[in-house]
Amino acid sequence: MTMTKGPTAQPPGPSEARPARRSHVPSDGTANARAVEAARRAMLDDTRPRHRTRIGADVVCEALLLQGVDLFFSYPGGVILPLYDVLGDYPQLRHVLVRHEQGGAHAADGFARVTGQVGVCMGTSGPGATNLVTGIGTAMLDSVPMVAITGNVPSALIGKDAFQEIDINGITLPMTKHNYLVRDANDLPRALAEAFHIARSGRPGPVHVDITKDALQQETSAPHPTHEEVVAGLPGFRPNLDANGRQLKLAAAELATAKRPVILAGHGVLHAEAWDELVAFAEKTQTPVAHTLLGIGAISEDHPLSYGFMGMHGWKHVNRAIQSADLLIAIGMRFDDRVTGNVRTYAPYARIVHVDIDPAEIGKNVAVEVPIVGDAKRVLAALLPLVEPVDPATRADYFAELAEWRRDSEGSSWHGSGAWREGVLSADYVIDRIGELSAHEATYVADVGQNQMWLARYAGFRHPNTHVSSGGLGTMGFSVPAAMGAALGRPDRETWAITGDGGFQMTSQELMTLTADKIPVKIALLDNKKLGMIRQWQEIIYAGNYHSAHLPGPDFAKLADAYGIPAFRARTPAEVDDVIKAAQAVDGPALVWFEIAEEQNIFPMMPAGKGLSDLIEKWGGADE
Amino acid sequence: MSADASSNGVVPEVAAASAASTSPAPARSAGPPPARALPGGGETRRHTLIAIVLDKPGVLNRVASLMRARNFNIDSLAVSRTDQPDVSRMTITLHGDDVAVEQAAKQLYRLIDVLKVQDVTAESVVAQELALVKIRATDSNRGEILKLVELSKGRVVDLAPESVVVEVTGPEAEIDGFVALVRSYGIKEIVRTGSVVMSRGSNSIEEAVKR
């Protein structure tokens, strides 16, 4: 992580020729140096000329281009060097050199979440591959389309505990949608085409392709398969996109009799790009829409039928609406334990219509009355003509009650109570200001913990795919690298990484990538000098036994400065707007260091194992 | 329960109907709400799943790994080729309640290499298992053992001075019975294939595979 190149170093432009190979051997004229130089020359003479045959590494580059990939995140290593050796011949491919493979995986993930395209990351065998694992797992739990490519040791050495050999195929097997080990370059075109097809089709997810070094170096003329050939070659992969008509009619019948329906919108709405259909459906049936953490953006929060964020740290009014609903229409969400709490007490009066593209999600966590397997966009489009339009007047009592609950719940939060006016720099105020000053038009990338919940509650989301968060795996350290990918995926949007001091310290090496590649991520560091969520749990659930909750950090301004990133610092509410604007004015990455209240909790909170009706809303003196 | 996790819409209609009957939506005014039924809280019994899979490297690992990761306990697993090239057939027996096993079937179906999964527990099937039992034998009791083997429709496949190896086939319970019968002579070792199962009649799960 030494900064030998400095912030001014630029990646070679796409049209620039590959720089000539240069010797790093000191030519001091000693016999040893001469011998080394001779060996090096012999090696260079042995390498392929520019006009050369097509090898496995070329197949990888071609496949990326065929799949519409022009950007990937990677880190070199011994066995993936054959790929790096040909990269210069593909100037259309932008390679972002990350500082740790985990950062590359999260960046590919962030890129995929804001673009809807497949994110690509790569690494070498052994530690390079295991460093990718956390990022692949994050993508798996959140169903993010990703293709992770790793080199592996030459096939003759597989199973011999060779240098940097690990059974990465065995490691990623249970945490990918599918994975491949390719030992023959002739198998590469099909494996890569299948990987992209599987990653993006049906319920998206990560696919890992492990390629032996000899396969990368092997000459091949194997052609790339057509889409039809790929589909035909995967007889076991036929996602059900269109719903069963009978089930749709049952769903419409449920809606016709429901008095207190609530739509639960999840990540599947965003994956299916079903946001317009969702709004049309909600409007026609006059059904309020609650969203999960990853369902943020499925409906604009300023839409009259948007009711808000549900679950463990969701809004109390949303959870009350769910607990009193007589019908839940769950779309592209999976009744995660952070959403339901204790299933036995979850939505006790509600019948459930569950729409999901993955049959295995239906009936997994809660029993449902009407299961519908299909793509959210197609299901909603097919359901819309089957439902009767609802006159809002018939829902007047229901809506009045919801509105009252909402006033009650929003007014009682720390933010609503205006504690920040007393000079306390509270995180929710910071988030609120970032949302306002970016006009709710930025991409906001959360880390994990309190910062994640503050962002979900207070930023005010207006658009799909503007919120990026590690929901399922809860990966600390996600924010900065994922924001890196998000910023490159949607350069037209400002990109904010919202992180705590804990998560930030896990992947802060990527600051150098931001600098080197001039990626304009604005980092909002909410520094309470604590592992805030840990401290909160220890305060409330572990009787104040604060073990390891205090987390000393460095001087973050100096750290950013060392990476060539301008840093701004705020300690009081009065400074907040100025530092946000200052960061926005920077052409490139910037860090804003908010030294927030050290013991602020995030309320309400549903303790693990409890139900949605058992929310803790305040605690001791440190209440809202 | 839905027998076929691969059909379009899957729609485990029986399961859905039973879920509906066990958790009727009560009126809101009807006092404290009843607890919501948990999926998978029913009575456990032995289930038999047939999985038709592509014969790719690692497919057995994928199935075994999934069952482990999802906390399903496999009782027995038999794998063999089928008449179609590149297609294998697995017979998996496991204990669980109907909903849990349906979940196992759906999770299996998520595997890219799995073509079809069917729960044949409630169907009319032929279920056979083969066992080899090496029984301690002496000159004085060998005749007695051979008589038992004959009565049990077993077959002696190896005779040695101090032992006999007997092959028995049949439903699991019949094999259990035979093993219990000869245990008193002393069993030196035993190997069982686990059940292999086929539905009666002309239906074919393999023909139904989407190829």
Boltz contact constraints between the chains, C-beta under 6 A:
constraints:
  - contact:
      token1: [A, 173]
      token2: [B, 65]
      max_distance: 6.0
  - contact:
      token1: [A, 174]
      token2: [B, 65]
      max_distance: 6.0
  - contact:
      token1: [A, 174]
      token2: [B, 69]
      max_distance: 6.0
  - contact:
      token1: [A, 178]
      token2: [B, 112]
      max_distance: 6.0
  - contact:
      token1: [A, 235]
      token2: [B, 115]
      max_distance: 6.0
  - contact:
      token1: [A, 235]
      token2: [B, 210]
      max_distance: 6.0
  - contact:
      token1: [A, 235]
      token2: [B, 211]
      max_distance: 6.0
  - contact:
      token1: [A, 236]
      token2: [B, 112]
      max_distance: 6.0
  - contact:
      token1: [A, 236]
      token2: [B, 113]
      max_distance: 6.0
  - contact:
      token1: [A, 236]
      token2: [B, 114]
      max_distance: 6.0
  - contact:
      token1: [A, 236]
      token2: [B, 115]
      max_distance: 6.0
  - contact:
      token1: [A, 237]
      token2: [B, 112]
      max_distance: 6.0
  - contact:
      token1: [A, 240]
      token2: [B, 8]
      max_distance: 6.0
  - contact:
      token1: [A, 244]
      token2: [B, 9]
      max_distance: 6.0
  - contact:
      token1: [A, 244]
      token2: [B, 11]
      max_distance: 6.0
  - contact:
      token1: [A, 247]
      token2: [B, 11]
      max_distance: 6.0
  - contact:
      token1: [A, 326]
      token2: [B, 25]
      max_distance: 6.0
  - contact:
      token1: [A, 343]
      token2: [B, 36]
      max_distance: 6.0
  - contact:
      token1: [A, 343]
      token2: [B, 38]
      max_distance: 6.0
  - contact:
      token1: [A, 344]
      token2: [B, 35]
      max_distance: 6.0
  - contact:
      token1: [A, 344]
      token2: [B, 36]
      max_distance: 6.0
  - contact:
      token1: [A, 346]
      token2: [B, 36]
      max_distance: 6.0
  - contact:
      token1: [A, 348]
      token2: [B, 33]
      max_distance: 6.0
  - contact:
      token1: [A, 349]
      token2: [B, 25]
      max_distance: 6.0
  - contact:
      token1: [A, 349]
      token2: [B, 28]
      max_distance: 6.0
  - contact:
      token1: [A, 351]
      token2: [B, 25]
      max_distance: 6.0
  - contact:
      token1: [A, 359]
      token2: [B, 10]
      max_distance: 6.0
  - contact:
      token1: [A, 359]
      token2: [B, 106]
      max_distance: 6.0
  - contact:
      token1: [A, 360]
      token2: [B, 106]
      max_distance: 6.0
  - contact:
      token1: [A, 360]
      token2: [B, 107]
      max_distance: 6.0
  - contact:
      token1: [A, 360]
      token2: [B, 110]
      max_distance: 6.0
  - contact:
      token1: [A, 363]
      token2: [B, 39]
      max_distance: 6.0
  - contact:
      token1: [A, 364]
      token2: [B, 103]
      max_distance: 6.0
  - contact:
      token1: [A, 367]
      token2: [B, 19]
      max_distance: 6.0
  - contact:
      token1: [A, 367]
      token2: [B, 23]
      max_distance: 6.0
  - contact:
      token1: [A, 367]
      token2: [B, 37]
      max_distance: 6.0
  - contact:
      token1: [A, 367]
      token2: [B, 39]
      max_distance: 6.0
  - contact:
      token1: [A, 369]
      token2: [B, 20]
      max_distance: 6.0
  - contact:
      token1: [A, 371]
      token2: [B, 11]
      max_distance: 6.0
  - contact:
      token1: [A, 371]
      token2: [B, 16]
      max_distance: 6.0
  - contact:
      token1: [A, 373]
      token2: [B, 9]
      max_distance: 6.0
  - contact:
      token1: [A, 373]
      token2: [B, 10]
      max_distance: 6.0
